[in-house]
Amino acid sequence: MENRRQYLTGVKSIVVKLGTQLLTDAQRRLDGAFLAEMAGQVAGLREKRLSVTIVSSGAIGAGLGELKLAKRPSDLAQLQAVAAVGQRKLMDAWGKAFERHKIPVAQVLLTREDIDSRTRFLNLRNTVSAIHGLGAVPIINENDTVSTDEIVRITFGDNDILAALVSHALGADLLVLLTVVDGLLDGEGRPVRLVTSLEEAKGLVREEKSALGRGGMDSKLAAAQMVTECGQAMVVADGRAKGILKSILDYEVVGTLFAPRVKRRTGRSRWIGAARPVGAVVVDDGAAAAVGKRNKSLLPAGIVAVEGVFEQGDLIAIKGSDGRTVAQGLCNYSSGQVEQIRGRKTAEVREMLGEAAYDEVVHRDNLVVE
């Protein structure tokens, strides 16, 4: 309990993600009783002046039930149509659940591009803050009707990654992923209560995935890495456990708590770590170690190759010789300029570019190490 207290004391803002299995019954219909129970828990937290933002799965599942479809369509257009029907059904259900508490709800639909754009990333934070200010509960989901990321390529991993990205944007103190199991299970099926090393936790992941859920525990660990590396805590817990949100905030030993790994990052750094890079540079082992382990800026001399086309100020990935991303950050040069100066010493770059020269290709203040 003391371990939990040190990580969860002072929590004021929470993002709660609910998976598809939690929200639907065996017939793939939305479970109104469960939504009502969850709305009651959120209302209770709001009475304690906690800010709660919900990331809700279930649109496609709700659409399947509403349209009485026996199985999930494989055609993309049909899937998006199912999602469109389900979104309305999902919001109606959430609205009804919160109505008894006299709390309005607000629908916020996101695509991956909303996170990649710095302006839209900031606007998301401002909009959600305004929704809270008006006394409503934001209900966030991926816009499946126009985005194919979750439906086809599973980029958001059943909204686990989306929830982590929303936590980044809002600067939330805690991310809670509610599912149908009691957290991360070890090799013998016992719940792991505290994770301070994600590398060790990855060795415990089971491969089973639910019929409706698309993420599994792999995506939850990916979300944990994103959140804890920004200095935020995350809990994976059984959403069907009675009063689960209150239990978590009362420091009870429920679910799996992923402890923050570093101090809190700034909003700018959270965006750099969350957005997708436009291009990349490949660096030698010395530069990879300097950037990844010693928090140094990236200099032209350490770059061995350029990938993609990007402009000055774009977000790029910095990859080691093994192809793995070491860090990502804002580039001081275009891809053409980097190609021109790569492998060269700073004095040579100054001689080549004159006043247009920067000593660093990516300054350490604009870097986030993976």
C-alpha positions in Angstrom: 0.0 0.0 0.0 2.9 2.4 0.8 4.3 1.8 -2.6 1.1 2.8 -4.2 0.8 5.9 -2.1 4.1 7.2 -3.2 3.1 6.9 -6.9 -0.5 8.0 -6.7 -0.5 10.8 -4.0 -1.7 14.1 -5.5 -3.5 12.7 -8.5 -5.9 15.3 -9.7 -6.5 14.4 -13.4 -7.3 10.9 -14.7 -7.8 9.4 -18.1 -9.9 6.2 -17.9 -10.0 3.8 -20.9 -12.7 1.1 -21.2 -12.3 -1.8 -23.5 -14.9 -3.3 -25.8 -15.4 -6.4 -23.8 -16.3 -4.4 -20.7 -18.9 -2.3 -22.6 -20.7 -5.1 -24.4 -22.5 -8.2 -23.4 -22.3 -11.7 -24.9 -24.7 -10.6 -27.6 -22.5 -7.6 -28.5 -25.0 -5.2 -27.1 -23.9 -2.3 -25.0 -24.2 -3.2 -21.3 -26.3 -0.3 -19.9 -26.0 -1.5 -16.3 -22.2 -1.5 -16.5 -22.1 2.0 -18.1 -24.4 3.2 -15.3 -22.1 1.8 -12.7 -19.1 3.4 -14.3 -20.8 6.7 -14.6 -21.6 6.6 -10.9 -17.9 6.0 -10.1 -16.9 8.9 -12.3 -19.5 11.1 -10.6 -18.1 10.2 -7.2 -14.6 11.2 -8.3 -15.8 14.5 -9.7 -17.4 15.2 -6.3 -13.8 15.0 -4.9 -12.8 17.6 -7.5 -10.9 15.1 -9.7 -10.9 15.6 -13.5 -11.9 12.5 -15.3 -11.7 12.0 -19.1 -13.0 8.8 -20.6 -11.5 7.0 -23.7 -14.3 4.6 -24.8 -14.0 1.7 -27.1 -17.1 -0.1 -28.3 -18.3 1.8 -31.4 -17.8 -1.1 -33.8 -19.2 -3.6 -31.2 -22.2 -1.5 -30.6 -22.8 -1.1 -34.3 -22.6 -4.9 -34.9 -25.3 -5.3 -32.2 -27.5 -2.4 -33.5 -27.4 -3.8 -37.1 -27.8 -7.4 -35.9 -24.7 -8.5 -37.8 -23.4 -11.9 -36.8 -19.8 -11.2 -37.5 -17.4 -8.2 -38.1 -17.3 -7.2 -41.8 -13.9 -7.5 -43.5 -14.7 -4.7 -46.0 -13.3 -1.4 -44.8 -16.2 0.7 -46.0 -18.7 -1.6 -44.2 -16.6 -1.5 -41.1 -16.6 2.3 -41.1 -20.4 2.3 -41.7 -20.8 -0.1 -38.7 -18.6 2.3 -36.6 -20.8 5.3 -37.7 -23.9 3.5 -36.4 -22.1 2.4 -33.3 -20.8 5.8 -32.4 -24.3 7.2 -32.1 -25.4 4.2 -30.1 -22.4 4.5 -27.8 -22.9 8.2 -27.1 -26.6 7.6 -26.4 -25.6 5.0 -23.9 -23.1 7.2 -22.2 -25.5 10.1 -22.1 -28.1 8.0 -20.5 -25.7 6.6 -17.9 -24.6 10.1 -16.8 -28.1 11.6 -17.0 -29.2 10.3 -13.6 -26.2 12.3 -12.1 -27.2 15.4 -14.1 -23.8 15.4 -15.8 -23.7 16.1 -19.6 -21.3 14.3 -21.8 -19.2 15.6 -24.8 -18.1 13.4 -27.7 -14.5 14.0 -29.0 -13.5 12.0 -32.0 -9.7 11.8 -32.9 -7.5 10.6 -35.7 -3.8 9.9 -35.4 -3.2 13.1 -37.3 -4.7 15.1 -34.4 -1.7 13.9 -32.3 0.9 14.4 -35.0 0.0 18.0 -35.5 1.4 20.2 -32.7 -1.4 22.8 -33.2 -4.2 20.1 -33.0 -2.4 18.4 -30.1 -2.6 21.7 -28.1 -6.2 22.3 -29.3 -7.2 18.9 -28.0 -5.9 19.9 -24.5 -7.7 23.2 -24.7 -11.0 21.7 -25.8 -11.0 19.0 -23.2 -10.1 21.5 -20.5 -13.1 23.7 -21.7 -15.4 20.7 -21.6 -14.4 20.0 -18.0 -14.9 23.7 -17.2 -18.5 23.5 -18.4 -19.1 20.6 -16.1 -19.3 17.9 -18.8 -17.4 14.6 -19.1 -15.4 14.2 -22.3 -15.9 10.8 -24.0 -13.0 10.3 -26.5 -12.8 7.7 -29.2 -10.9 7.2 -32.5 -12.9 8.5 -35.4 -13.3 5.1 -37.0 -15.6 6.5 -39.7 -12.7 8.3 -41.4 -9.6 6.7 -39.9 -8.3 3.3 -40.8 -5.5 3.1 -38.2 -7.3 1.1 -35.6 -9.6 -0.8 -37.9 -6.9 -2.1 -40.3 -3.4 -1.5 -39.0 -4.3 -1.4 -35.3 -2.0 1.6 -34.7 -4.0 2.6 -31.6 -4.3 -1.0 -30.4 -8.0 -1.0 -29.3 -7.5 2.6 -28.0 -4.8 1.7 -25.4 -2.3 3.8 -27.4 -4.9 6.4 -28.0 -5.5 6.7 -24.3 -1.8 7.1 -23.7 -1.6 9.8 -26.3 -4.6 11.6 -24.7 -2.8 11.4 -21.4 0.2 13.1 -23.0 -2.0 15.8 -24.5 -3.8 16.5 -21.3 -0.8 16.1 -19.0 -2.9 13.7 -16.9 -1.5 12.5 -13.6 -2.8 8.9 -14.1 -4.0 6.6 -16.9 -6.3 3.8 -16.0 -6.8 1.0 -18.5 -9.9 -1.0 -17.5 -10.2 -4.5 -18.9 -11.6 -7.9 -18.0 -8.6 -9.3 -16.2 -7.0 -8.2 -12.9 -3.9 -6.6 -14.5 -0.8 -8.1 -15.9 -0.5 -11.8 -15.2 2.7 -13.7 -14.6 3.6 -17.1 -16.2 1.4 -18.9 -13.6 -1.6 -16.7 -14.1 -1.1 -14.6 -11.0 -1.5 -10.8 -11.1 1.7 -8.7 -11.0 0.9 -5.8 -8.6 3.8 -3.4 -9.3 5.9 -2.9 -12.4 9.0 -0.8 -12.2 10.8 -2.5 -15.1 9.0 -2.8 -18.4 11.7 -5.1 -19.8 10.9 -7.6 -17.1 7.2 -7.2 -17.6 7.4 -7.8 -21.3 8.6 -11.3 -20.6 5.4 -12.1 -18.7 3.0 -11.1 -21.5 0.5 -13.8 -22.7 -0.5 -13.9 -26.3 -4.3 -14.5 -25.8 -6.5 -11.8 -27.2 -10.2 -11.4 -26.9 -12.7 -11.7 -29.7 -13.7 -8.1 -29.6 -10.7 -6.4 -28.2 -7.8 -5.7 -30.6 -5.0 -4.7 -28.2 -4.2 -7.5 -25.7 -1.6 -6.9 -23.1 1.1 -6.0 -25.7 -0.6 -2.7 -26.5 -1.1 -2.1 -22.8 2.7 -2.4 -22.2 3.3 -0.1 -25.1 0.9 2.4 -23.5 2.7 2.0 -20.2 6.1 2.7 -21.8 4.7 5.9 -23.4 3.1 7.1 -20.1 5.8 6.1 -17.6 8.6 7.6 -19.6 6.8 10.9 -19.4 6.6 10.7 -15.6 3.0 9.6 -15.4 1.6 6.5 -13.6 -0.6 3.9 -15.2 -2.9 1.1 -13.8 -4.4 -1.8 -15.6 -7.3 -3.3 -13.7 -10.5 -5.3 -13.8 -13.2 -2.9 -14.7 -15.9 -5.2 -13.3 -14.4 -5.1 -9.8 -16.7 -3.2 -7.5 -15.8 0.5 -7.1 -12.5 -0.1 -9.0 -11.7 3.6 -9.6 -12.1 4.5 -5.9 -10.1 1.5 -4.9 -7.2 2.6 -7.1 -7.2 6.1 -5.7 -7.5 4.8 -2.2 -4.1 3.1 -2.8 -5.7 -0.4 -2.6 -3.6 -3.2 -4.1 -5.8 -3.9 -7.2 -4.7 -4.4 -10.8 -1.1 -3.7 -11.9 0.5 -0.3 -11.2 3.2 0.8 -13.6 5.4 3.2 -11.8 6.7 6.4 -13.5 10.3 6.0 -14.7 11.3 9.7 -14.9 10.3 13.1 -13.7 7.3 14.7 -15.5 8.1 15.9 -19.0 7.0 19.3 -20.3 4.1 19.6 -22.7 6.5 20.2 -25.6 8.5 17.0 -24.8 5.3 15.0 -24.4 4.3 16.0 -28.0 7.7 15.2 -29.4 7.5 11.8 -27.9 3.9 11.2 -29.0 3.9 12.4 -32.6 4.9 10.3 -35.5 8.2 11.4 -37.2 8.2 12.6 -40.8 11.6 11.1 -41.7 14.7 9.7 -40.0 18.5 9.8 -39.8 20.7 6.8 -39.2 23.6 7.4 -36.8 26.8 5.5 -35.9 27.2 3.8 -32.6 29.0 6.7 -31.0 26.3 9.1 -31.8 23.6 6.7 -30.7 25.2 6.3 -27.3 25.8 10.1 -27.0 22.1 10.8 -27.7 20.5 7.8 -26.1 22.6 7.4 -23.0 24.3 10.7 -22.3 21.5 13.1 -23.3 23.7 14.9 -25.9 22.6 16.8 -29.0 22.9 15.1 -32.4 25.8 16.5 -34.5 26.3 16.1 -38.2 29.5 14.0 -37.8 27.6 11.0 -36.3 25.0 10.7 -39.2 25.6 8.0 -41.7 22.3 8.0 -43.7 19.1 10.0 -44.3 15.6 8.4 -44.7 12.6 10.1 -46.2 12.0 13.8 -47.1 11.6 16.4 -44.4 11.8 20.1 -43.9 13.6 22.2 -41.3 11.6 22.0 -38.0 10.0 18.7 -38.8 10.0 15.8 -36.3 12.4 13.1 -37.2 13.5 9.7 -35.8 17.1 9.0 -34.9 18.0 5.4 -35.6 21.0 3.3 -34.6 22.9 1.1 -36.9 20.5 -1.8 -36.0 17.5 0.2 -37.3 16.0 0.7 -33.8 14.8 4.2 -32.9 17.1 5.8 -30.3 15.2 9.1 -30.0 13.1 11.5 -31.9 13.3 15.3 -32.1 12.9 18.5 -34.1 15.5 18.8 -36.9 17.3 22.1 -37.6 17.9 21.1 -41.2 16.0 19.8 -44.2 16.7 16.2 -45.4 18.6 17.6 -48.4 20.8 19.7 -46.1 21.4 16.7 -43.7 22.5 14.6 -46.7 24.9 17.4 -47.6 26.5 17.7 -44.2 26.3 14.2 -42.8 29.6 12.8 -41.5 31.2 16.2 -41.4 32.7 18.1 -38.5 31.1 21.3 -37.2 33.8 23.5 -38.6 33.3 22.0 -42.1 29.5 22.6 -41.8 30.0 26.2 -40.9 32.3 26.7 -43.8 29.8 25.1 -46.2 26.6 26.8 -45.0 27.9 30.0 -43.4 25.3 31.9 -41.3 22.7 29.2 -42.1 24.7 26.6 -40.2 23.6 25.1 -36.9 26.1 23.2 -34.7 23.4 20.6 -33.9 21.2 18.7 -36.3 18.9 18.1 -33.4 19.4 20.0 -30.2 19.1 18.0 -26.9 16.3 20.4 -25.8 14.2 19.3 -28.7 15.0 15.6 -28.2 13.1 12.8 -26.5 14.9 9.5 -26.0 13.0 6.3 -26.7 
